[in-house]
Amino acid sequence: MVQDVEGKVFLTRRAAGMLNFPKAWVLPGGHLEEGETLTEGAVRELVEETGIKVDSTGAYPNETYAYQGKPVKIEPFFAFESSGRPDTGVESDGLPQNTHFIMFVRV
């Protein structure tokens, strides 16, 4: 979730041809690549989804970020598990086949 100092939130609009929620206004997002930290994934997805690039100003674990010379805070703020669509079936133990852990990160 991209939020400015006034608390305004940046949304993107899904394409009309999307299978799920066409033309809906949504938070930019994506998924982590294998071996990626939460912060690395958030920074990469921010660029991929919005074109907004924040610059790293330090080295991990005290890495900080900036946008146009101003500090940027990157912090997780909400999480939940999603079990996917019911039409995708279930395993023999009755659990959903498709589950995801969803983490919201504020930039």
C-alpha distances in whole Angstrom, upper triangle without the diagonal:
4,6,10,13,14,11,10,7,7,8,10,14,15,19,22,23,21,22,20,18,20,18,16,13,9,6,7,8,11,14,15,18,21,22,18,17,13,13,15,13,9,11,13,11,9,13,14,11,11,14,12,14,14,17,18,21,22,23,22,22,22,19,17,15,16,15,18,20,18,16,13,11,10,10,10,10,11,13,15,18,18,22,22,24,27,29,28,31,31,33,37,36,34,30,28,28,24,22,18,16,13,10,7,6,5,6
4,7,10,12,9,8,6,5,8,10,14,16,20,23,24,22,24,22,20,21,19,17,14,11,8,8,10,13,16,17,20,23,23,20,18,15,13,15,14,10,11,13,11,8,11,13,11,10,12,10,12,11,15,17,19,21,23,22,22,21,19,16,14,13,12,15,17,15,14,10,10,9,11,12,12,14,16,19,22,22,25,25,27,31,32,32,34,35,37,40,39,37,34,31,31,27,25,22,20,16,14,10,8,6,5
4,7,8,6,5,5,6,10,13,16,19,22,25,27,25,27,25,23,23,21,19,15,13,10,11,14,17,19,21,24,27,27,23,21,18,16,18,17,13,14,17,15,12,15,17,15,13,15,12,14,13,17,18,20,22,24,23,23,22,20,17,15,14,12,15,17,14,13,10,10,10,12,13,12,14,18,20,23,24,28,28,30,33,35,34,37,37,39,43,41,40,36,34,34,30,28,24,22,19,16,12,10,7,6
4,5,5,5,7,8,12,15,18,21,24,27,30,28,30,28,26,26,24,21,18,16,14,14,17,20,23,24,26,29,29,25,23,20,18,20,20,16,16,19,17,14,16,19,17,14,16,13,14,13,16,18,19,22,24,24,24,22,20,17,14,13,11,13,14,11,12,10,10,12,14,16,15,18,21,24,27,28,32,31,33,37,39,38,41,41,43,47,45,43,40,37,38,34,32,28,26,22,20,16,14,10,8
4,5,7,10,12,16,19,22,25,28,31,33,32,34,31,29,30,27,25,21,20,17,18,20,24,26,26,29,32,31,27,25,22,20,22,22,19,18,21,21,17,19,22,21,18,19,16,17,15,18,19,20,22,25,25,25,22,21,17,15,13,12,14,14,11,11,10,11,13,15,17,16,19,23,26,29,30,34,34,36,39,41,41,43,44,46,49,47,46,42,40,40,37,34,31,28,25,22,18,16,12,10
4,6,9,12,15,19,22,25,28,30,33,31,34,31,28,29,26,24,20,19,17,19,21,25,27,28,31,34,34,30,28,25,23,25,25,21,21,24,23,19,22,24,22,19,21,18,20,19,21,23,24,26,28,28,28,26,24,21,19,17,16,17,18,14,15,14,14,16,17,19,18,20,24,26,30,31,34,34,36,39,41,41,44,44,46,50,48,46,43,40,41,37,35,31,29,26,23,19,17,14,13
4,6,10,13,16,19,22,26,28,31,29,31,28,25,26,24,21,17,16,14,16,19,22,24,26,29,32,32,28,26,22,21,23,23,19,19,22,21,18,20,22,20,18,20,17,19,18,21,23,24,26,28,27,27,25,24,20,19,18,16,18,19,16,16,14,13,14,15,16,14,17,20,23,26,27,31,31,32,36,38,38,40,41,43,46,44,42,39,37,37,34,31,28,26,22,20,16,15,11,11
4,7,10,13,16,19,23,25,28,26,28,25,23,23,21,18,14,14,12,14,17,21,24,25,28,31,32,28,26,23,21,23,22,18,19,21,19,16,19,21,18,16,18,16,18,18,21,23,25,27,29,29,29,27,25,22,20,18,16,18,20,17,17,15,15,16,16,17,16,18,21,23,26,27,30,30,31,34,36,36,39,40,42,45,44,42,39,36,37,33,31,28,26,22,20,16,15,12,12
4,6,10,13,16,19,22,24,23,25,22,19,20,18,15,11,10,8,10,13,17,20,22,25,28,29,25,23,20,19,21,19,16,16,19,16,13,16,18,15,13,16,14,17,17,20,22,24,26,28,27,27,26,24,21,19,18,16,18,20,18,17,15,14,14,15,15,14,15,18,20,23,23,27,26,28,31,33,33,35,36,38,42,41,39,35,33,33,29,27,24,22,19,17,13,12,10,10
4,7,10,13,16,19,22,20,22,20,18,18,16,13,10,9,7,8,12,15,18,21,23,27,27,24,23,20,18,20,18,14,15,16,14,11,13,14,11,9,12,11,14,15,19,21,23,26,27,27,27,26,24,21,18,17,15,17,20,18,18,15,15,15,16,17,16,17,19,21,24,23,27,26,27,31,32,32,35,36,38,42,41,39,35,32,32,29,27,24,23,19,17,14,13,11,10
4,7,10,13,16,18,16,19,17,14,14,12,10,6,5,5,7,10,14,17,20,23,26,27,24,23,20,20,20,18,15,16,17,14,12,14,14,10,9,13,13,16,17,21,23,26,28,30,29,29,29,26,24,21,20,18,20,23,21,21,18,18,17,18,18,17,17,19,20,22,21,24,23,24,28,29,29,32,33,36,39,39,36,33,30,30,26,25,22,21,18,17,14,14,13,13
4,7,10,12,15,13,16,14,12,12,9,8,6,5,6,6,10,13,16,19,22,25,27,24,24,21,20,20,18,15,16,16,13,11,13,12,8,8,11,12,16,18,22,24,27,29,30,30,30,30,27,25,22,22,19,21,24,23,23,20,20,19,20,20,20,19,20,22,23,22,24,22,23,27,28,27,31,32,35,38,38,36,33,30,29,25,24,22,22,18,18,15,16,15,15
4,6,9,12,11,14,12,10,8,6,6,4,6,9,9,12,14,18,21,23,27,29,26,26,24,23,23,21,19,19,19,15,14,16,14,10,11,14,16,19,21,25,27,31,33,34,33,34,34,31,29,26,25,23,24,28,27,27,24,24,23,23,23,22,22,22,23,24,22,24,22,22,26,26,26,30,32,34,38,38,36,33,29,29,25,25,23,23,20,20,18,19,19,19
4,7,8,7,10,9,7,6,5,5,6,7,10,10,11,13,16,20,22,25,28,25,26,23,24,23,20,19,20,19,15,15,16,14,11,12,15,17,20,23,26,29,32,34,34,33,34,35,32,30,27,27,25,27,30,29,29,26,26,24,25,23,23,22,22,22,23,20,22,19,19,23,23,23,27,29,31,35,35,33,30,27,26,23,23,21,22,19,20,18,20,20,20
4,5,6,9,10,9,6,5,8,10,11,14,13,14,15,19,22,23,27,30,27,28,26,26,26,23,21,22,21,17,18,18,15,12,14,16,19,22,25,28,31,34,36,37,36,37,37,34,33,30,30,27,29,32,32,32,29,29,27,28,27,27,26,26,26,26,23,24,21,21,24,24,24,27,30,33,36,37,35,32,28,27,24,25,23,24,22,23,22,23,23,23
4,6,9,10,9,5,5,9,11,13,16,16,18,18,22,25,27,30,33,31,32,29,30,29,26,25,26,24,21,21,22,19,16,17,20,23,26,29,32,35,38,40,40,40,41,41,38,37,34,33,31,32,36,35,35,32,32,30,31,30,30,28,28,27,27,24,25,22,21,24,23,24,27,30,33,37,38,35,33,29,28,25,26,25,27,24,26,24,26,27,27
4,6,9,9,6,8,11,14,15,18,17,18,18,21,24,25,28,32,30,31,29,30,29,26,25,26,24,21,22,22,19,17,19,21,24,27,30,33,35,39,40,41,40,41,41,38,37,35,35,32,34,37,37,37,34,34,31,32,31,31,29,28,28,27,24,24,21,20,22,21,21,25,28,31,34,36,33,31,27,26,23,25,24,26,24,26,25,27,28,28
4,6,7,5,8,10,12,13,15,15,15,15,18,21,22,25,29,27,28,26,27,26,23,22,24,22,19,20,20,17,15,17,20,23,25,28,31,33,37,38,38,37,38,39,36,35,32,33,31,33,36,35,35,31,31,29,29,27,27,26,25,24,23,20,21,17,16,19,18,19,22,25,28,31,32,30,28,24,23,20,21,20,22,20,22,22,24,25,26
4,7,7,10,11,14,14,17,17,16,16,18,22,23,26,29,28,29,27,28,28,24,24,26,24,20,22,23,20,18,20,23,26,28,31,34,35,39,40,40,38,39,40,38,37,35,35,33,36,39,38,37,34,33,30,30,28,28,26,24,23,22,18,18,15,13,16,15,15,19,22,25,28,29,27,25,21,20,17,19,19,21,20,22,22,25,26,28
4,6,9,9,12,12,14,15,14,14,17,20,22,25,28,26,27,25,27,26,23,22,24,23,19,21,22,19,17,19,23,25,27,29,32,34,37,39,38,37,37,38,36,35,33,33,32,34,37,36,35,31,31,28,28,25,25,22,21,20,19,15,16,12,11,14,14,15,18,21,24,27,28,25,23,19,19,16,17,17,19,17,20,20,22,24,25
4,6,5,9,9,13,14,14,15,18,22,24,27,30,28,28,25,27,27,23,22,24,23,20,20,22,20,16,18,22,24,26,28,32,34,37,38,39,37,37,38,36,34,32,32,31,33,36,34,34,30,30,27,27,25,24,22,21,20,20,17,18,15,14,17,17,18,21,24,27,30,31,28,26,22,22,19,19,18,20,18,20,19,21,23,24
4,5,9,10,14,14,15,16,19,23,25,28,31,29,30,27,28,28,24,23,25,24,20,20,22,19,16,18,21,23,26,28,32,34,37,39,39,38,39,39,37,35,33,33,30,32,36,35,34,31,31,28,29,27,26,25,24,23,23,20,21,18,17,20,20,20,24,27,30,33,34,31,29,25,25,22,22,21,23,21,22,21,23,24,25
4,7,9,13,13,15,17,21,24,26,30,32,30,30,28,28,28,25,23,24,23,20,20,21,19,15,16,19,21,25,27,31,33,36,38,39,38,39,39,36,34,31,31,29,30,33,32,32,29,29,28,28,27,26,25,25,24,25,22,24,21,20,23,23,24,27,30,33,37,37,34,32,28,28,25,25,23,25,22,23,21,23,23,24
4,6,10,12,14,16,19,23,25,29,31,28,28,25,26,26,23,21,23,22,19,18,20,18,15,16,19,20,24,26,29,31,35,36,37,36,36,37,34,32,30,29,27,29,32,31,30,27,27,25,25,24,23,21,21,21,22,19,21,19,18,22,22,23,26,29,32,35,35,32,30,26,26,23,23,21,22,19,20,18,20,20,21
4,7,9,12,15,18,22,24,28,30,27,27,23,24,24,21,19,20,20,17,16,18,17,13,13,17,18,21,23,27,29,32,34,35,33,34,34,31,29,27,26,24,26,29,27,27,24,24,22,22,21,20,19,20,21,22,20,22,20,21,24,25,25,29,30,33,37,37,34,31,28,28,24,24,21,22,18,19,16,18,17,18
4,6,9,12,15,18,21,24,26,23,23,20,20,21,18,16,17,18,14,13,16,15,11,12,16,16,19,21,24,26,29,31,31,30,30,30,28,26,24,24,22,25,27,25,25,21,21,19,19,18,17,16,17,17,18,17,20,18,19,22,24,24,27,28,31,34,34,31,28,25,25,22,21,18,18,15,15,13,14,14,15
4,6,10,13,16,19,22,24,21,20,16,17,18,15,12,14,15,11,10,13,13,9,10,14,14,16,17,21,23,25,27,28,26,27,27,24,23,20,21,19,22,24,22,21,18,17,15,15,14,14,13,14,16,17,17,20,19,20,24,25,25,28,29,31,35,34,32,28,25,25,22,20,17,16,13,12,10,10,10,12
4,7,11,13,16,20,21,18,18,15,15,15,12,10,11,11,8,7,10,9,6,7,11,11,13,15,18,20,23,25,26,24,25,25,23,21,19,19,17,20,23,21,20,17,17,14,15,14,15,15,16,17,18,18,21,19,21,25,26,25,28,29,31,35,34,32,29,26,25,22,20,17,16,13,12,10,10,11,11
4,7,10,13,16,18,15,15,12,13,13,10,8,10,10,6,7,10,9,7,9,12,13,14,16,19,20,23,24,24,23,23,24,22,21,19,20,19,22,24,23,21,18,17,14,14,13,14,14,14,15,16,15,18,17,19,23,24,22,25,26,28,32,31,29,26,23,22,18,17,14,13,10,10,9,9,11,12
4,7,10,13,15,13,13,11,13,12,8,8,11,9,6,9,11,9,8,11,14,15,16,17,19,20,24,24,24,22,23,24,22,22,20,21,21,24,26,25,23,20,19,16,16,14,16,15,14,15,15,14,17,15,18,21,22,21,23,24,26,29,29,28,24,21,20,16,15,12,12,10,10,10,11,14,14
4,7,10,12,10,11,9,12,11,7,9,11,10,8,11,13,11,11,15,17,17,17,18,20,20,24,24,23,21,21,23,21,21,20,22,22,26,27,26,24,21,20,16,16,14,16,15,13,14,14,13,16,15,18,21,22,20,22,23,24,27,27,26,22,19,18,14,13,10,10,9,9,11,12,15,16
4,6,8,6,8,7,10,8,5,8,11,9,9,12,14,12,14,16,18,18,17,18,19,18,22,21,20,18,18,21,19,19,19,21,22,25,27,26,23,20,19,15,15,14,16,16,14,15,15,15,18,17,21,24,25,22,24,24,25,28,28,27,23,21,19,16,15,11,11,10,10,12,12,15,16
4,6,5,9,10,12,9,7,11,12,10,10,14,15,13,15,18,19,19,18,19,20,19,22,22,20,18,19,22,19,21,20,23,23,27,28,27,25,22,21,18,18,17,20,20,18,19,18,18,20,19,22,26,26,23,25,25,25,29,28,28,25,22,20,17,16,14,14,14,14,16,16,19,19
4,6,9,11,13,11,10,13,15,13,14,17,18,17,19,22,22,23,21,21,22,21,24,23,20,18,19,22,20,22,22,25,26,29,30,30,27,25,23,20,20,19,22,21,19,20,19,19,21,21,24,27,27,24,26,25,24,28,27,28,24,22,20,18,17,14,14,15,16,18,18,21,21
4,7,10,12,10,10,13,14,13,15,18,19,18,20,23,23,23,21,20,20,19,21,20,17,15,16,19,17,20,20,23,25,28,29,28,26,23,22,19,19,18,21,21,20,21,20,21,23,23,27,29,30,27,29,28,27,30,29,30,26,25,23,21,19,17,16,17,16,18,18,21,21
4,7,8,6,6,10,11,10,12,14,15,15,17,19,20,19,17,17,17,15,18,17,15,13,14,16,15,17,17,20,21,25,25,25,22,20,18,15,15,15,18,19,18,19,19,21,23,23,26,29,30,28,29,29,28,32,31,31,27,26,24,21,19,16,15,15,14,16,14,17,17
4,5,5,6,9,10,11,12,14,16,16,18,20,20,19,17,16,16,14,17,16,13,11,11,14,12,14,15,18,20,24,24,23,20,17,15,12,12,12,15,16,15,18,18,20,23,23,27,30,31,29,30,30,29,33,31,31,28,26,25,22,20,16,14,14,12,14,12,15,15
4,6,5,6,9,10,10,12,15,15,16,18,19,17,16,15,16,15,17,16,15,12,12,14,13,14,14,17,19,22,23,21,18,15,13,10,9,8,12,13,12,15,16,18,21,21,25,28,30,27,29,29,29,32,31,30,26,25,24,21,18,15,12,11,9,10,8,11,12
4,5,5,6,9,10,10,13,14,15,16,17,15,13,11,12,11,14,13,12,10,11,12,10,10,10,13,15,19,19,18,15,12,10,7,8,9,12,14,15,18,19,21,24,24,28,31,33,31,33,32,32,36,35,34,30,28,27,24,22,18,16,14,11,11,8,10,10
4,5,5,6,9,10,11,12,14,15,15,14,12,11,12,10,13,13,12,10,12,13,11,12,11,14,15,19,19,19,16,14,13,10,12,12,16,17,17,20,21,22,25,25,28,31,33,30,33,32,33,36,35,35,31,29,27,24,22,19,17,16,13,14,11,13,12
4,5,5,6,8,10,10,12,14,14,14,13,12,14,13,17,17,16,14,15,17,14,15,14,16,17,20,21,21,18,15,14,11,12,12,15,16,15,17,18,19,22,21,25,28,29,27,29,29,30,33,32,32,28,26,24,21,19,15,14,13,11,11,10,12,12
4,6,5,6,9,10,10,12,13,11,11,10,13,13,16,17,16,15,16,16,14,13,12,14,14,18,19,18,16,12,11,8,9,10,13,14,14,17,18,19,22,22,25,28,30,28,30,30,31,35,34,33,29,27,26,22,20,16,15,12,10,9,7,9,8
4,6,5,7,9,10,11,11,9,7,7,9,10,13,14,15,14,15,15,12,11,9,11,11,15,16,16,14,11,11,9,11,12,15,17,18,21,22,23,26,25,28,32,33,31,34,34,35,38,37,36,33,30,29,26,24,20,18,16,14,13,10,11,9
4,5,5,6,9,10,10,10,8,9,11,12,16,17,16,16,17,18,15,15,13,14,14,17,19,19,17,15,15,12,15,15,18,19,19,21,22,22,25,24,27,31,31,29,32,32,33,37,36,36,32,29,28,24,23,19,18,17,15,14,12,14,12
4,5,5,6,8,9,9,10,11,14,15,18,20,20,19,20,21,18,17,15,16,15,18,20,20,19,15,15,13,14,14,17,17,17,19,20,20,22,21,24,28,28,26,29,30,31,35,35,33,30,27,26,22,21,17,16,14,13,12,11,12,11
4,6,5,6,7,6,7,8,12,13,17,19,19,19,20,20,17,16,13,13,12,15,17,17,16,13,13,11,13,14,16,17,18,20,22,22,25,24,26,30,31,29,32,33,34,38,38,36,33,30,29,25,23,20,19,16,14,12,10,11,9
4,6,5,4,5,5,8,11,13,17,19,20,20,21,21,18,17,13,14,12,14,17,17,17,14,16,14,17,18,20,21,22,24,25,25,28,26,28,32,33,31,34,35,36,40,40,39,35,32,31,27,26,22,22,19,18,16,14,14,12
4,6,6,8,9,12,14,16,20,22,22,22,24,24,21,20,17,17,16,18,21,21,20,18,19,16,19,19,21,21,22,23,24,23,26,24,26,30,30,28,31,33,34,38,38,36,33,30,28,25,24,21,21,18,18,16,15,16,14
4,6,8,10,13,16,18,22,24,24,24,25,25,22,21,18,18,16,18,21,21,21,18,18,16,18,18,20,20,20,22,22,21,24,22,24,28,28,27,30,32,33,37,37,35,32,29,27,24,23,20,20,17,16,15,14,15,13
4,5,9,11,15,18,21,23,24,24,26,25,22,20,17,16,14,15,19,18,19,16,17,16,18,19,20,21,22,24,25,24,27,25,27,31,31,30,34,35,37,41,40,39,35,32,31,27,26,23,22,19,18,16,15,14,12
4,6,10,13,16,19,22,23,23,25,25,21,19,16,15,12,14,17,17,18,16,18,17,20,21,22,24,25,27,28,27,30,29,30,34,34,33,36,38,39,43,43,41,38,35,33,30,29,25,25,22,21,19,17,16,14
4,7,10,13,16,19,21,21,23,22,18,16,12,11,8,10,13,14,14,12,14,14,17,18,20,22,23,26,28,27,31,29,31,35,36,35,38,39,40,44,43,42,38,36,34,31,29,26,25,22,20,17,15,14,11
4,6,10,13,15,17,18,20,19,15,13,10,9,7,9,12,12,13,11,13,13,16,18,21,23,24,27,28,29,32,31,33,37,38,36,39,40,41,45,44,43,39,36,35,32,30,26,25,23,20,18,15,15,11
4,7,9,12,14,15,17,16,12,10,6,5,5,8,9,10,9,8,10,10,14,17,19,22,23,26,28,29,32,32,34,38,39,37,40,41,41,45,44,43,39,37,36,32,30,27,25,22,20,18,14,13,9
4,6,9,12,13,15,14,10,8,5,5,6,9,9,10,9,9,12,12,16,18,21,24,25,29,30,31,35,34,37,41,42,40,43,43,43,47,46,45,42,39,38,35,33,29,27,25,22,20,17,16,12
4,6,8,10,12,10,7,6,5,7,9,12,11,11,10,10,11,11,15,18,21,24,25,28,30,31,34,34,37,41,42,40,42,42,43,46,45,45,41,39,38,34,32,28,26,24,21,20,17,16,13
4,7,10,12,9,6,5,5,7,10,12,10,11,9,10,12,13,16,19,22,26,27,31,33,34,37,38,41,44,46,43,46,46,46,49,48,48,44,42,41,38,35,31,29,27,24,23,19,18,15
4,7,9,7,4,6,8,10,14,16,14,14,12,12,13,14,16,19,23,26,27,30,32,34,37,38,41,44,46,43,45,45,45,48,47,47,43,41,40,37,35,31,29,27,24,23,20,19,17
4,6,6,5,8,10,13,17,19,17,17,15,15,15,15,17,19,23,25,26,29,31,33,36,37,40,43,45,42,44,43,43,46,45,45,41,40,38,35,33,30,27,26,23,23,20,20,18
3,5,5,8,11,15,18,21,19,19,16,15,14,13,15,17,20,23,23,26,28,30,33,34,37,40,42,39,41,40,40,43,41,41,38,36,35,33,30,27,24,24,20,21,18,19,17
4,6,9,12,16,19,22,21,20,16,15,14,13,14,16,19,21,22,25,27,29,32,34,37,40,42,39,41,40,39,42,40,41,37,36,35,32,30,26,23,23,20,20,17,18,17
4,6,10,13,17,20,18,17,13,13,12,12,13,16,19,22,23,27,29,31,34,35,39,42,44,42,43,42,42,45,43,43,39,38,38,35,32,28,25,25,21,21,17,18,16
4,7,10,14,17,15,14,11,11,11,10,12,15,18,21,23,26,28,30,33,34,37,41,42,40,42,41,41,44,43,43,39,38,37,34,31,27,25,23,20,19,16,16,14
4,7,11,13,12,11,8,7,8,8,11,15,18,21,23,26,28,30,34,34,37,41,43,41,43,42,43,46,44,44,40,38,38,34,32,28,25,23,20,19,15,14,12
4,7,10,9,8,6,5,7,8,12,15,18,21,23,26,28,30,33,33,36,40,41,40,42,42,42,46,45,44,40,38,37,34,31,28,25,23,20,18,14,13,10
4,7,6,5,4,5,8,10,14,17,19,23,25,28,31,32,35,35,38,42,43,41,44,44,45,48,47,46,43,40,40,36,34,30,28,25,22,20,16,14,10
4,5,5,6,6,10,12,15,18,20,23,25,29,31,32,35,35,37,41,42,41,44,44,45,49,48,47,43,41,40,36,34,30,28,25,22,20,16,14,10
4,6,9,10,13,15,19,22,24,27,29,32,35,35,39,38,41,44,46,44,47,48,49,52,52,50,47,44,43,40,38,34,32,29,26,23,20,18,14
4,7,9,13,15,19,22,24,27,30,33,36,37,40,40,43,46,48,46,49,49,50,54,53,52,48,46,45,41,39,35,33,30,27,25,21,18,15
4,7,10,13,16,20,21,25,27,31,34,35,38,38,41,44,46,45,47,48,49,52,51,50,46,44,43,40,37,34,31,28,25,22,19,16,12
4,7,10,13,17,18,22,24,28,31,32,36,36,39,42,44,43,45,45,46,50,48,47,43,41,41,37,35,31,28,26,22,20,16,13,10
4,6,10,13,15,18,21,25,27,29,32,33,35,39,41,39,42,42,43,46,45,43,40,38,37,34,31,27,25,22,19,16,12,10,7
4,6,10,12,15,18,22,24,26,30,31,33,37,39,37,40,39,40,44,42,41,37,35,35,32,29,25,22,20,16,14,10,8,6
4,7,10,13,15,19,21,23,27,27,30,33,35,34,36,36,37,40,38,37,34,32,31,28,25,21,19,16,13,11,7,6,5
4,6,10,12,16,19,21,24,25,28,31,34,32,34,34,34,38,36,35,31,29,30,26,23,20,16,14,10,9,5,5,7
4,6,8,12,15,17,21,22,25,28,31,29,31,30,31,34,32,31,27,26,26,23,20,16,13,11,7,6,4,6,9
4,7,11,14,17,20,22,25,27,30,29,31,30,31,34,32,31,27,26,27,24,20,17,14,11,8,6,6,7,10
4,7,11,13,17,18,21,24,27,26,27,27,28,31,29,27,24,22,23,20,17,14,11,8,6,5,7,9,13
4,7,10,13,15,18,21,24,23,24,23,24,27,25,24,20,19,20,17,13,11,7,5,4,6,9,12,15
4,7,10,12,15,17,21,20,21,20,21,24,22,20,17,15,17,14,11,8,6,5,7,9,12,15,19
4,7,9,13,14,18,16,17,16,17,20,18,17,13,12,13,11,7,6,4,6,9,12,15,18,21
4,6,9,11,14,13,14,14,16,19,18,16,12,10,11,8,5,5,6,7,11,13,16,19,22
4,7,8,11,10,11,10,12,15,14,12,9,6,8,6,4,6,9,10,14,17,20,23,26
4,7,9,8,9,10,13,16,16,14,11,7,8,5,6,7,11,11,15,17,21,24,26
4,6,6,8,10,14,17,17,14,12,9,9,8,9,11,14,15,18,20,24,26,29
4,5,6,8,12,15,15,12,11,8,9,9,11,14,17,18,21,23,27,30,32
4,5,9,12,15,16,13,13,10,10,10,13,16,19,20,24,26,29,32,34
4,7,10,13,15,12,11,8,7,7,11,13,17,18,22,24,28,31,33
4,7,10,11,9,9,6,6,8,11,15,18,20,24,26,30,33,35
4,7,8,6,5,4,5,8,11,14,17,20,23,26,30,33,36
4,5,5,5,6,6,10,12,15,18,21,25,28,31,34,37
4,5,7,9,10,13,15,19,21,24,28,31,34,38,40
4,6,9,10,13,14,18,20,23,26,30,33,36,39
4,7,9,12,13,17,19,22,25,28,31,35,38
4,6,9,9,13,15,18,21,24,28,31,34
4,6,7,10,13,16,19,22,26,29,32
4,6,10,13,16,20,23,26,29,31
4,7,10,13,16,19,22,26,28
4,7,10,13,16,19,23,25
4,6,10,13,16,19,22
4,7,10,13,16,19
4,7,10,13,16
4,6,10,13
4,7,10
4,6
4
